[in-house]
Amino acid sequence: MLFAFLTGCATDATVRTHVSELSGTYYSGDGLGRLVYITLRPDGTFASDWQGCLGVYGEATGSWQLQGDQIIFNPAAERDALAGYLRRATTIRHDGRIGFARTQDVAHDKIRQDLVFFKQDGGAY
């Protein structure tokens, strides 16, 4: 199991979940101008944008699939800051919340909280 350091909090573990539970809108940000939104739709498509204090820095759309505790992204269109950004993510549960982090950001059982995508309450776009 992956136990990760999240600015003083430990991630419970990687989790295997279902598409229906994972579908929704997620966000990740550093509070200093980087906010990335990803909407995972139940039909297997996704849309993402990277926002900052100067506007939208990048966008991506495509398809996604769940394989065990991994989300596999297959972008159909990417631009700017999101070009090459979404390929694979590991699903996690932290403080009872479902989330995920890009697999390359989970290296060596450590992850920074600003790199975790947390599910938003409410609807998706």
Secondary structure by P-SEA (a helix, b strand, c coil): cbbbbcccccccccccccccccbbbbbbbccccbbbbbbbcccccbbbbbbccccccbbbbbbbbbcccbbbbbcccccccccccccbbbbbcccccccccccccccccccccccbbbbbccccc
